[in-house]
Amino acid sequence: MTAAQLPPVAPEVTATLVEDLSPRLRKRLDAAVTKLGARPTHRDGDTVTIAVDDETELRLHAPGGVVATADAISCGCLLAPACVHRAAAACAAPTADPSPEPADRPDRSDRPERLDRPERPDRSDRTVPEIAPTTDPAPTLTPTPTPTPGPAASPDVASPAQRAAAKALWSAGAAVLEAGVDGAGAVTQAVLLRAAHTARLRQLPRAAGAALSVVTLLRAARAGDPSYRTADLVTALAELLGTAHRVGTASGAELAAVKGRARRPYSPDGSLRLYGLFTEPVVTDSGHGGARTWVAGSDGRLCTVGDVAPGGVGRALGVADRAVRLGDSALTHRELGRAGLAVSGATVSPDGRLGAGKGVKAVSAGGAAWTDPPLAALWETPPSEQAARALRSTSRYADPAGGGSDLLFLDVELLGAVGESGGTCLLALCEGGTAVRLTVADDDPALAHRDNLTLLAAAPGTRLRIIGRMVPALHPRLALLACSHPTGQGTIDLGFDRLRRADLPDPAAPVHLAPPQPESSGAHSPLYLLERRVEQTVPAGRAALGLLGDVTAETRRIRRAGLPTAAGLLAALCASAARRERDLFGRLLPADTDGFATYWLSAARYTAAVAESLCAAAWNPTPDR
């Protein structure tokens, strides 16, 4: 059995089932989750059945695709309903996302928004135990009432209920840092899920979403998921802790951004004349697949039309040739990428997604070449300015509702393939003598990215107009998405269209190779010494970081590089990890988890900010280049 075979379970259901376990069964929960993962499953309509053993079955009833109540999970063992199997099944299943709209699927913008409508609290007529954040084998249970929606917060400052919810999220995130991935089992995750549910009831969807992301990544890490990356969990934890902290300090517009929105709002935008740019495949680690078509308005504003749903790369290849879900247009995604649309009654989200409500009318219209207005203006902005804009969009801690695009539009000359530790990329020279490394957007062999990049690397000297997605790094780097045809006729969607050798210039023709750009000084920054300690904390926990010993040599090296703040943060972080005080009888006192979490968050946010600054500097041409 895999998590994908089980229906998603609402966060509050998992938290409730774990809270109801006795201390003895809670110690056995992680082992029960592992054991249940090896058992066969059977799906019959909305019900999934797990064979616990030869005589016992466990059923998850998910009307509408989500297990919404604790009673929807039933077990046939003698200890039910107080058995460990029900909680283990909930912990093994994916966590349901309360957001009703999957990314890149067109919203029906004519539906009423549900931004401020609280979820119904689970089991509101009774008192349930809340798990105190702790790493002890059998955490203490503190009976508290199930949270219920409180009074609306002032528009200027957070309400006391919101501050309390944020504090619970902070404590839960700090407990994860204390325990590390290895120690953050089902009980620790249940604390996070309960805190996330409470935060959503208190109108804090951004913080609640960050907590759910942490739980999902913890489960992936503990299950050995090959798609898991420690850096992703670092970012999710820092987002959780940072957002929870800011709830208590922010006010006005900043507080609104910190709170977030439960659903992307679509606002009316009147009539739009749109011109197709390109279409890219979308394949996610969660098994979703589809296509996203990028278009530009007459004013150069970028918008997208997407269709993403469960199905993986196979669905992505098929959706590209299906009609877009927008008005009465019969254009497919690939056709729209080279044509145009006239839209009336348009609705657009802050991130540029076009709504597909009943009031939206769209008909096919003529497109424009990349070299003609209005699209040509996209390539006229200097690369450094485009990179700065894209960095604001791709920042690890950017406001999710802030909008903006991570695309860059460049005129380049291909220099050839260069080897890297992770494989091969294509080196190109753009305006100002900046050397850019072009990588594949997706290495799936069913897509055309890798084969196209290999062919382009065999044509040094070729000049192309390209579109790529910013990849934050200490050197200029893009994931190549589309380019002009090497013959100058049309454009190529590099994920779908396949170049042929006949499309490339004659290899016998003389080519001019521009001199490669020297590496930025940021590429040799010792910032990684601090980044490494930040990342090491996540899998191993605070105690392991405290055993690393003296870091004087590392801090000295960082100071010599002109980063005194980084050196101070490294010293403070390691000192906080190793600090344990004793009482008058010599017994160890509990570790200061809040203090350590504060130092860790400061280091994580600092390294991200410096890395983004170095990335921006790499895109700025200097006089000696």
C-alpha positions in Angstrom: 0.0 0.0 0.0 1.2 3.5 -0.8 -0.2 6.8 0.4 -1.5 7.5 -3.1 -3.8 4.5 -2.8 -5.6 6.0 0.2 -8.1 8.9 0.1 -6.9 12.2 1.7 -7.8 12.7 5.3 -8.8 16.1 6.8 -6.1 17.4 9.2 -8.5 17.6 12.2 -9.5 14.0 11.7 -5.9 12.7 11.9 -5.2 15.0 14.9 -8.4 13.8 16.7 -7.6 10.1 16.2 -4.1 10.5 17.5 -5.2 12.5 20.5 -7.7 9.8 21.5 -5.0 7.1 21.7 -3.7 6.1 25.1 0.0 6.8 25.9 0.8 3.2 25.4 -0.7 3.1 21.9 0.8 6.4 20.9 4.3 4.9 21.5 3.3 2.1 19.0 1.8 4.5 16.4 4.9 4.9 14.1 5.4 1.2 14.0 1.7 0.7 13.2 1.9 3.2 10.3 4.9 1.4 8.8 3.2 -2.0 9.2 0.0 -0.8 7.7 1.9 0.5 4.7 2.8 -3.1 3.7 -0.8 -4.4 3.8 -3.0 -4.7 0.6 -5.8 -2.4 -0.2 -9.1 -2.6 -2.2 -11.2 0.3 -3.4 -15.0 0.0 -3.9 -16.5 3.3 -4.9 -15.9 5.9 -2.1 -14.6 3.2 0.3 -11.0 1.9 0.6 -10.5 -1.3 2.6 -7.1 -2.3 4.1 -6.6 -5.9 5.2 -5.0 -5.4 8.6 -4.6 -9.2 8.8 -6.4 -12.3 7.5 -9.4 -11.7 9.6 -9.5 -7.9 10.3 -10.4 -5.1 7.8 -10.0 -1.4 8.1 -12.3 0.9 6.1 -11.9 4.5 5.0 -15.1 6.1 3.7 -14.5 9.2 1.6 -17.6 10.6 0.1 -16.5 13.4 -2.2 -12.9 12.0 -2.2 -12.0 13.2 1.3 -12.3 11.5 4.8 -14.0 14.3 6.6 -14.9 12.8 10.0 -13.3 10.4 12.5 -16.3 8.1 12.2 -15.5 7.6 8.5 -12.6 5.4 9.5 -13.7 2.1 11.1 -11.8 -1.0 12.1 -13.0 -4.5 12.7 -10.5 -5.4 15.5 -11.6 -6.2 19.0 -10.1 -3.0 20.4 -12.0 -0.7 18.0 -12.7 2.1 18.1 -9.9 2.7 20.6 -7.4 0.8 18.5 -4.2 2.1 16.9 -5.2 1.0 13.4 -7.6 3.9 12.8 -5.0 6.5 13.7 -2.3 4.7 11.8 -4.5 4.7 8.6 -5.1 8.4 9.0 -1.4 9.1 9.4 -0.5 6.9 6.4 -3.0 8.7 4.1 -2.3 12.0 2.4 -3.4 15.1 4.2 -6.4 16.8 2.6 -5.8 20.3 1.3 -8.7 22.5 2.6 -8.2 24.7 -0.5 -10.9 23.7 -3.0 -9.0 24.8 -6.1 -5.9 22.9 -7.4 -3.1 25.0 -8.9 -3.3 25.7 -12.6 -6.9 24.5 -13.0 -9.1 27.4 -14.2 -11.4 28.6 -11.4 -15.1 29.1 -12.0 -14.9 32.7 -11.0 -18.7 33.1 -11.0 -18.9 31.0 -7.9 -19.2 32.9 -4.6 -15.9 33.2 -2.8 -15.5 31.4 0.6 -12.6 33.4 2.0 -14.0 34.1 5.4 -16.3 31.2 6.0 -14.7 29.0 8.7 -14.6 25.3 8.6 -17.0 23.5 10.9 -15.1 22.4 14.0 -14.9 18.7 14.4 -16.7 17.2 17.4 -17.7 20.7 18.8 -19.9 19.2 21.4 -17.2 17.5 23.4 -13.8 18.1 25.0 -10.8 16.4 23.3 -7.2 16.2 24.5 -4.7 18.4 22.8 -1.1 17.0 22.5 1.4 19.2 24.2 4.5 19.8 21.9 7.2 17.6 23.3 9.6 14.9 22.2 9.1 12.6 25.1 7.9 9.1 24.1 4.6 9.6 25.7 3.6 13.3 25.6 1.4 14.7 28.3 -2.2 15.3 27.3 -3.8 18.6 28.3 -7.6 18.6 27.9 -8.7 21.7 26.1 -11.9 22.5 24.2 -11.9 22.0 20.5 -11.3 25.4 18.9 -14.3 27.3 17.6 -14.3 30.3 15.4 -13.6 33.4 17.4 -14.6 37.0 16.8 -13.3 38.7 13.7 -9.9 40.3 14.0 -9.3 44.0 13.8 -8.1 45.0 10.3 -5.1 46.6 11.9 -3.8 44.0 14.4 -4.3 40.3 15.0 -7.0 39.2 17.5 -6.0 37.4 20.7 -7.4 34.2 19.3 -5.2 34.6 16.2 -2.2 35.3 18.3 -2.9 32.1 20.3 -3.2 30.1 17.1 0.0 31.5 15.8 1.8 30.7 19.1 0.6 27.1 18.9 2.0 26.9 15.3 5.3 28.3 16.5 5.5 25.8 19.3 4.7 22.9 16.9 7.3 24.0 14.4 9.9 24.5 17.2 9.2 20.9 18.3 9.9 19.6 14.8 13.3 21.4 14.9 14.0 20.0 18.3 13.3 16.4 17.2 14.4 16.4 13.6 12.9 14.3 10.9 13.8 11.1 12.6 12.1 12.1 15.8 9.1 13.9 14.3 6.8 10.9 14.0 3.0 10.7 13.9 2.5 12.2 17.3 4.5 15.3 16.5 2.8 15.6 13.1 -0.6 15.4 14.8 0.3 18.5 16.9 1.1 20.3 13.7 -2.2 19.2 12.1 -4.2 20.3 15.1 -2.4 23.7 15.1 -3.0 24.0 11.4 -6.8 23.3 11.8 -7.0 25.9 14.6 -5.2 28.5 12.5 -7.6 28.0 9.6 -10.5 28.5 11.9 -8.9 31.7 13.1 -8.6 33.0 9.5 -4.9 32.3 9.2 -4.8 30.2 6.0 -1.2 31.1 5.0 0.2 29.8 8.3 -2.1 26.8 8.2 -1.0 25.9 4.7 2.7 26.1 5.7 2.0 23.7 8.6 0.4 21.2 6.2 3.4 21.5 3.9 5.7 20.7 6.8 3.7 17.6 7.6 3.6 16.4 4.0 7.4 16.8 3.7 8.0 15.1 7.0 6.1 12.1 5.8 8.0 12.1 2.5 11.3 12.2 4.3 10.4 9.4 6.7 9.1 7.2 3.9 12.2 7.6 1.8 10.4 9.4 -1.0 13.0 9.9 -3.8 11.4 13.3 -4.7 12.1 14.6 -1.1 14.7 17.4 -0.7 15.9 18.7 2.6 16.0 22.2 1.2 12.2 22.1 0.6 11.6 21.2 4.3 13.9 24.0 5.4 11.9 26.4 3.4 8.6 25.1 4.6 9.7 25.2 8.3 11.1 28.7 7.9 7.8 29.8 6.2 5.8 28.3 9.1 7.9 29.8 11.9 8.3 33.2 10.1 4.6 33.5 9.4 3.6 32.5 12.9 6.0 35.0 14.4 4.8 37.9 12.2 1.1 37.4 13.1 1.9 38.9 16.5 3.9 41.8 15.2 2.4 42.8 11.8 -0.4 45.3 11.3 -2.4 46.8 8.4 -1.5 45.6 4.9 1.4 43.5 6.2 -0.9 41.6 8.5 -3.3 40.9 5.6 -0.4 39.4 3.6 0.7 37.4 6.6 -2.8 36.0 7.1 -3.1 35.0 3.4 -6.2 34.0 1.6 -7.9 30.6 1.6 -8.5 30.9 -2.2 -7.0 32.9 -5.0 -9.4 35.8 -5.6 -10.4 36.5 -9.2 -11.1 40.1 -10.1 -12.9 41.4 -13.1 -10.7 42.7 -15.9 -13.0 43.7 -18.6 -12.0 43.0 -22.2 -8.6 41.6 -23.1 -6.7 41.1 -26.3 -4.3 38.3 -25.7 -1.3 37.0 -27.8 0.0 33.5 -27.4 3.7 33.0 -26.3 4.2 29.3 -25.7 2.8 26.2 -24.0 4.7 24.1 -21.3 3.9 20.7 -19.8 3.2 20.5 -16.1 4.1 17.3 -14.3 4.2 17.3 -10.5 5.6 14.9 -7.9 2.1 14.3 -6.6 1.1 12.6 -9.9 -0.7 15.5 -11.5 -0.2 16.4 -15.1 -1.4 18.9 -17.7 -0.5 22.0 -19.7 -0.1 25.7 -19.1 -0.3 28.2 -21.9 1.3 31.6 -21.5 -0.2 34.6 -23.2 0.5 38.4 -23.1 -1.9 41.3 -23.2 -1.5 44.4 -25.4 0.3 46.0 -22.4 2.8 43.2 -22.0 1.1 41.7 -18.9 1.5 37.9 -18.7 -1.4 35.6 -18.1 -1.9 31.8 -18.1 -4.5 29.3 -19.1 -3.9 25.9 -17.4 -5.4 22.5 -17.2 -3.8 20.3 -14.5 -5.3 17.2 -12.8 -4.3 13.7 -11.7 -2.7 11.8 -14.5 1.1 12.5 -14.7 3.1 12.9 -17.8 0.7 10.9 -20.0 -2.1 13.4 -19.2 0.3 16.3 -19.9 1.0 15.1 -23.4 -2.7 14.6 -24.1 -4.0 17.9 -22.7 -1.7 19.9 -25.0 -3.9 19.0 -27.9 -7.2 19.6 -26.1 -9.3 22.8 -26.3 -8.5 25.4 -23.7 -11.2 25.9 -21.0 -12.0 29.5 -21.7 -15.2 30.8 -23.2 -16.2 29.4 -26.6 -12.7 29.1 -28.0 -11.9 26.0 -29.9 -8.2 26.5 -29.8 -6.0 23.8 -28.3 -3.3 24.7 -25.8 -0.6 24.3 -28.4 -2.5 26.4 -31.0 -3.2 29.2 -28.4 0.6 29.4 -27.8 1.0 30.6 -31.4 -2.4 32.4 -31.9 -4.5 34.9 -29.9 -7.7 35.4 -28.1 -10.2 38.2 -27.7 -11.8 37.9 -24.2 -14.7 39.8 -22.8 -15.8 39.7 -19.1 -12.4 38.5 -18.2 -11.4 37.6 -14.6 -7.8 37.4 -13.6 -6.1 36.2 -10.3 -3.1 38.0 -8.8 -0.8 35.4 -10.2 -2.2 35.9 -13.7 -4.5 32.9 -14.1 -7.4 33.6 -16.3 -10.8 32.6 -14.8 -13.3 30.5 -16.7 -16.6 31.6 -15.3 -20.0 31.6 -17.1 -19.6 35.3 -17.8 -16.3 34.9 -19.7 -16.5 35.0 -23.4 -13.5 34.2 -25.6 -13.1 33.9 -29.4 -10.0 33.0 -31.5 -8.0 35.9 -32.9 -4.8 36.5 -34.7 -1.5 36.1 -32.9 1.8 38.0 -33.1 5.4 36.9 -33.8 7.9 37.3 -31.0 9.7 40.0 -33.1 6.5 42.0 -33.6 4.6 44.3 -31.2 3.3 43.8 -28.6 5.4 40.7 -27.8 8.7 42.1 -29.0 8.7 44.5 -26.0 9.2 41.6 -23.6 12.7 41.1 -24.9 13.6 44.8 -24.7 14.0 44.9 -20.9 17.6 44.4 -19.8 18.4 40.9 -18.5 19.4 42.3 -15.1 16.0 44.1 -14.6 14.2 40.9 -15.7 16.2 38.8 -13.2 15.4 41.2 -10.4 11.7 41.0 -11.1 11.9 37.2 -11.4 13.8 36.9 -8.1 11.0 38.8 -6.3 8.6 36.2 -7.7 10.7 33.1 -6.9 11.8 34.2 -3.5 11.4 31.4 -1.0 9.4 33.6 1.3 7.5 35.8 -1.1 3.9 36.6 -0.5 1.9 33.8 -2.2 -0.6 36.4 -3.4 2.0 38.8 -4.6 1.8 37.9 -8.3 4.6 38.5 -10.7 6.3 36.2 -13.2 9.5 34.1 -13.0 10.0 34.1 -16.8 12.9 35.8 -18.6 13.0 36.8 -22.2 16.5 36.9 -23.7 18.3 37.1 -27.0 21.3 34.7 -26.8 24.1 33.2 -28.7 24.7 29.5 -28.0 28.2 28.6 -26.9 27.9 24.8 -26.4 27.5 22.2 -23.7 29.2 22.4 -20.4 29.5 19.7 -17.8 28.2 20.1 -14.2 28.1 17.9 -11.2 24.5 17.1 -11.9 24.8 16.5 -15.6 25.2 18.7 -18.7 23.7 22.2 -19.4 23.8 24.6 -22.4 25.9 27.7 -22.1 24.7 30.8 -23.9 25.8 34.5 -24.0 23.1 37.2 -23.6 23.2 41.0 -23.7 26.0 42.6 -21.8 28.3 39.6 -22.0 26.5 37.6 -19.3 26.9 33.9 -19.7 23.7 32.0 -18.8 23.5 28.3 -18.1 20.4 26.8 -19.7 19.0 23.6 -18.2 16.1 21.3 -18.9 12.8 22.2 -17.3 11.8 18.5 -16.8 14.0 15.5 -17.3 11.1 13.1 -17.9 12.1 11.0 -21.0 8.5 11.2 -22.4 9.0 15.0 -22.8 11.1 16.7 -25.4 13.2 18.9 -23.1 16.4 16.8 -22.8 16.5 15.8 -26.5 16.0 19.4 -27.7 18.7 20.8 -25.4 21.2 18.1 -26.6 20.5 19.1 -30.2 20.9 22.8 -29.5 24.2 22.2 -27.7 25.5 20.8 -31.0 24.9 24.1 -32.7 27.3 26.7 -31.2 27.1 30.1 -32.7 23.3 29.9 -33.3 21.4 33.0 -32.2 18.0 32.4 -30.7 15.3 34.3 -28.9 14.4 32.3 -25.8 12.0 32.1 -22.9 13.2 30.5 -19.7 12.3 30.2 -16.0 14.6 31.7 -13.4 16.5 29.1 -11.4 18.0 30.9 -8.3 21.7 30.1 -8.1 25.0 31.9 -7.6 25.4 32.2 -11.4 22.8 33.1 -14.1 20.7 30.1 -14.7 17.4 29.4 -16.6 15.2 26.4 -17.2 14.7 26.6 -21.0 11.0 26.5 -22.0 10.7 27.9 -25.5 12.8 29.3 -28.3 12.6 30.7 -31.7 13.1 28.1 -34.5 16.8 28.0 -35.5 15.7 28.7 -39.1 13.9 31.8 -38.0 10.5 30.4 -38.9 8.1 30.2 -35.9 8.8 29.1 -32.4 9.4 25.8 -30.5 7.7 24.7 -27.3 10.7 22.7 -26.0 8.6 20.4 -23.8 6.3 19.3 -26.6 7.9 20.0 -30.0 10.9 18.0 -31.1 13.7 19.5 -33.1 15.4 17.6 -35.8 19.0 17.8 -36.9 17.8 19.2 -40.2 16.4 22.2 -38.3 19.9 23.2 -37.1 22.5 25.3 -39.1 25.0 23.6 -41.3 27.7 22.2 -39.0 30.3 23.0 -41.6 29.4 26.7 -41.5 31.9 28.9 -39.6 30.7 29.9 -36.2 31.7 32.7 -33.8 32.2 31.7 -30.2 32.0 34.5 -27.8 34.4 34.3 -24.9 32.8 32.7 -21.8 32.1 34.9 -18.8 34.1 34.4 -15.7 32.3 33.1 -12.7 30.8 35.6 -10.2 32.7 36.0 -7.0 29.5 34.9 -5.3 30.1 31.4 -6.7 32.9 31.0 -4.2 31.1 32.5 -1.2 31.5 30.6 2.1 27.9 31.2 2.8 27.4 27.4 2.3 29.0 26.9 5.8 26.0 28.5 7.4 23.5 26.9 5.0 24.9 23.5 5.8 24.3 23.9 9.5 20.8 25.2 8.8 20.0 22.1 6.7 21.7 19.7 9.1 19.3 20.7 11.9 16.3 19.5 10.0 17.0 15.8 9.6 19.0 15.3 12.9 17.4 17.8 15.3 18.9 20.4 17.7 20.9 17.9 19.8 22.9 16.6 16.8 23.8 20.1 15.8 25.0 20.7 19.4 27.5 17.8 19.1 29.4 19.4 16.2 31.9 21.1 18.5 33.8 24.2 17.9 33.0 26.2 14.8 35.6 29.0 15.3 37.5 28.1 12.1 34.3 28.3 10.1 33.2 31.6 11.5 36.7 33.0 10.9 36.5 32.0 7.3 33.1 33.6 6.9 34.3 36.9 8.4 37.3 37.0 6.1 34.8 36.8 3.2 33.1 40.0 4.5 30.0 38.3 6.0 30.2 39.2 9.7 26.5 38.7 10.2 26.6 35.2 8.9 29.5 34.4 11.2 27.6 35.7 14.2 24.5 33.7 13.3 26.5 30.5 12.9 28.2 30.9 16.3 24.9 31.8 18.0 23.0 28.9 16.3 25.6 26.3 17.3 25.9 27.7 20.8 22.1 27.6 21.3 22.0 24.0 20.1 24.7 22.9 22.6 23.4 25.0 25.6 21.7 22.9 28.3 21.4 24.3 31.8 21.1 22.3 35.0 19.1 22.9 38.2 20.5 23.1 41.8 20.7 19.2 41.9 22.6 18.9 38.7 19.7 17.7 36.6 19.4 18.8 33.0 16.6 21.4 32.5 14.5 21.3 29.3 16.1 22.8 26.3 15.2 26.3 25.2 13.4 25.2 22.0 11.9 28.6 21.4 15.3 30.3 21.6 16.9 27.8 19.3 14.0 28.1 16.8 14.6 31.9 16.8 18.3 31.5 15.9 17.5 28.9 13.3 14.9 31.0 11.7 17.2 34.0 11.6 19.9 31.9 9.9 17.5 30.4 7.4 16.0 33.7 6.3 19.5 35.4 6.3 21.0 32.7 4.0 18.0 32.9 1.6 18.3 36.7 1.4 22.1 36.7 0.8 21.7 33.9 -1.8 19.1 35.9 -3.6 21.3 39.0 -3.5 24.3 37.1 -4.9 22.0 35.7 -7.6 20.9 39.2 -8.6 24.5 40.5 -8.6 25.5 37.7 -11.0 23.0 39.0 -13.6 24.4 42.5 -13.4 27.2 43.1 -16.0 30.3 44.7 -14.6 32.7 47.0 -16.5 35.5 44.4 -16.6 33.4 41.8 -18.4 
